Amino acid sequence: MTLIRRRPMGVLVAIVASLAAVASFGAPTAQAFYVKYHETITRNALPADQVSQLAVNQILIGPPPGGGAMGSDVFATDEFRHLDNSINPVDICNRARQAWDVFSPIVLSGSVLNGNVEADGPGARAAFGALLHTQQDFYAHSNWVEENVAIGQLDRLAPPIFPTCNPADFPADLHTGYYNIDFSQQFPLEGCPAGGPPPGFQECHTVLNKDGPHTPRGSQVIPGTSMTMYDLAAKLATQASTNLYTTVRDWVANENGQNAAVQLFQQGGPMPSLDSLPHIPNIPNIPYTGS
């Protein structure tokens, strides 16, 4: 099914501006909490001796269509970004494949060097950030962590979803939660009908997500440990993000040359702020899930 509803570009710019303000000033607002989850995981995952802070800035927040690891939350209804509404591994892999097909060409074309100048470095880094966002949401939005707890293998990483995703590699019961912005009136955007998810869906996103330590599922303590479900999801997402970084860096090096891969993760710029982006105050019904 398609739940995407396009928002006016001005609204998207305003949301990016608010995300940038969080990143620049560290304001601990409720809306920022889940975005900070993506920021923390991304910063922890990228090797500091290989990825400059200027590059990290543009990996976190950058231009559309990627938007970056944090900026991807602007596109709250893009199922493929967040792997939402996946009933089974086939759905999850289809969404992952769409994310790769949308963002990987931008990474590759943007990292091409003309002399020593990138064709579109900011766009390439933002697209890579979008892939990181999807990889991280796999652990926050699916029941993979719950499966690990059930079988007593907490540190088990999932098979890769990028660049290819094979449904047969995953448990048959793997799924994500139902989410429809039509059932969201205010923050947090729960996206769940009053009577529960439609037939075929096991649970709603608002029940299943481990987007932060204070969500219903994320706050649950794993028996026999001091870890919460959020802690485990974040730990696995960090490891998977590091693996994805290695995969993408090697891929760019093979396709565009080693210097292109170096430049992709060394070049960059300051993170956008409210001073550098248009500000549209009092935007109602912002499509923001903090996923």
N, C-alpha and C positions, 0 to 999 in steps of 0.2 A: 504494500500500500504506500501511497505517497502523502506525507503529512506536511511537506514543505510549503510554507507560505512566505513569499518574499516580502521583506520590509523595505520602506523607503531608504535610500542611501543615506539620507541625513540622520536617520535613526542609527544606522550601523556606525556612522562616524562618531556619533555621540557616545555609543557604547564603547567603541575603541578608545575614545578619549577618557572615559571613566576607568577603563582597565589600565590605561597608561598612567593615570593619576595614582592608582593603587601601587603600580610598580615603582613610580618615581618617589612617592612620598610615604609609602608604607602604611596608609590609613587602614586600621583594622575594622573595616565596615563589614556588615553581614554579607553584602553582595560580593565582597572581595574574598571572603574566606575560601571558597572552593577554587577560585582562580589561583590563589596562593598555593594550593595543593599542586597544581600543574607547574607553577614556577619552581617550587622547592624540588620536586622530582626531577625536573629538567636540569636545574643547576647541579644537583647531586650526580646526575647521570653522565653529564658531559665532562670528559677529562680536561682538567684545567690546563694541563701542559700541551693540549692539542687544540682547544677551542678558546679563542679569546673572549673576554667579557664584552667587547664590542659586537662580536658575532652572536653571543648569547642574547644580547639585547634584541637583535632582529629575529632570532629564532623564537623568542618569547612573544613579541608583538611586531607584526609587520603588515605589509599591504595585502589586500585581497588578490587572488582568491584564497590564498593560504591562511593569512591572518596570524599565524604563529601558534605556539603551544598554548598561550593564554588567550590570544585573540580569537581562537576558534570558537570560544564560547559565545561570540557575537552571533554565530550561525547556529542557534539553539535547535532549529528544526531540521538540520541536515543529518539524517539518520546515519549516513556513512561516516560522518566525522566522529560520532559518539557511539556507533554500533547499536543504537536503540532499536526496539521493536523487532528483535531477532528471536524467533521461536526455537531455532535449532542451529547446529553448526553450519548448515548450508546458508542460512540467512546471514550469520556472522561473517562467513567467508565472502559472501557476495558483497556485503557492505565494505569489508576490508579491501576487496579487489577494486571496488569503485573508488575508494580513497586513494589507493595507489595509482590508479589510472588517471585520476584528476591531478594529483600533486606531484608525482614523480617526474612527469615530463617538464614541469616548471623548474624542479630542482636541477634537472639535467641541462635544459636549455639556458637557464639563468646563470649556471656556473661555467659556461663556455667563456674562454678568455680571448679577447681581441687585443693582442699585444699582451699587456699585463692587466687589462681592465675587464672586469666581469660584465657579461651581457646584461644581467639583471640580478646582481647579488642579493639585494634586499628581498626580492620576490622569491628567489631560490631558498634563502634561509627561512623565510616565513612559511613556504610550502613544506620544508623539512620539519618545521615546528608543528605544522598541522598533522603530519604523519606521527610525530611523537605524541600529540594529543590523542589521536585515535588509539595508538598502542597503549597508552596509559589508561584510557577509558575501558579497554578490554578488561582490566583487572578491577576497576571500580564499578563497572556496569554489568558485568556478567557474574555467573555463579561459579567461576573457576576457583576463587578463594574458598568458597563454601565446600566445593568438592575436595580441595586439599585438606581442609579441616576434617572432613568426614572420613578420609582414608588415612589420616595421620601423617601426611607428607606435606608439611607446611611450606617448605622451600621449593616445591616443584614448580618450575617455569613451564608455561604453556608453549606448545610448538609455535614457530613464527607465524605471524599473519602477513608479514611483508618480506620479500616482494610477492610471494605466492602464499596461498592459504588453502590447505586441503581439509575439507570437512571430516574426512575419515580419520584424521589425526586427533580429533577431539572426542570427548565423551558425548554419547548420543543425547544426553540430557542438558548439554550446555546451552544456555540461553541468556538473553538480556531482558530488561523490563519494558513494559509497554509505556510509551510516552506520547501524548498528544497535546500540543500547546492550546488547543481549543478548550481544554479542561483546566487551564491555568489563568487565574484572574489577577494574581498579585504574587510578589516574591514571598517564599520560594515557589517557583513554577512547578507544581507537582505533576500535572499532566495526566492525572488518573481519574476516570469516571467515578462517581459516587458509589456505584455498585460494584466496583472492581474492574479488572481488565476484561476486554472482550474475549469470547471463546478462542481457544488456541494459545492464549498467553497465560503463563503460570503465575505471574505477579507483575505489579507495576514498578516502574523505575523508582518511584518514591520509597518503595519498600526495600528493593534490592540494592540500591546504590550504596557504595562505600566512598562517596565523594569527599567525606571529611570525618573527623573523629566524633562529631556530634549528630550524625544522621542515625536513624533508628538501627540500621544494620551496621554501619561503621563503628558505632559506639559499643557494640557487643564484644565482651572479653572472650578470647579463645580459651577454652578450658585447659587448665594445666600450664598456662603461660600468663605473662603480664601484658601480652600484646592484645590490641583490639583488632577487629576485622579490617578497619581502616589502616592500621599499622602494617598489617601483612600485605594488603593490597598495594600500599605505597612502596613497600620494600620490593615486591615482585615487579611492580611497574618501573621502578628505578633500574633494576637489573635488565629488564627487557628493553628499556630505552637506551641503555649503554650498548646493548647488542645491536639495536637498530642503527645507532650512530655508526658503529663499525661497518655494518652492511652498506649503508648509504655512502660513507666515505670511500670504501673500497670500490663501490660501483662507479662513483664519479671519477675516481682515479683511473679505472679501467677504460671508461668511455671518453673522458675529456683530458686525461693526463694527470699526473701526480700534482703538478703545480696548481691545477684547477681545484683539486680537492683541498690542498693547503689553503688557497685563497678563500674558498667557500667558508672555511671554519676559522679564518684569521681576520678577514675583513669584516666590516660592520659599521655601526654608528651608535649614537645615543638612543636610548629608548624614548619613544614618543611621550610627550607630556601634554597637559592641558594648554600649555603656552604655545605648542606647535600644531595643535589640532583644533578645528572649529568646535565651539562649545554651544550645544543647544540645550538649555536648561529645561527641567520639568517635563521630560519625555515620559508619558504614561505607558504602562504595559510593555516595558522593555522585554524582549524575548531573550531572557538571560537565565540559564539554569545553573551556572556555576559548576557544570559537569567536568 
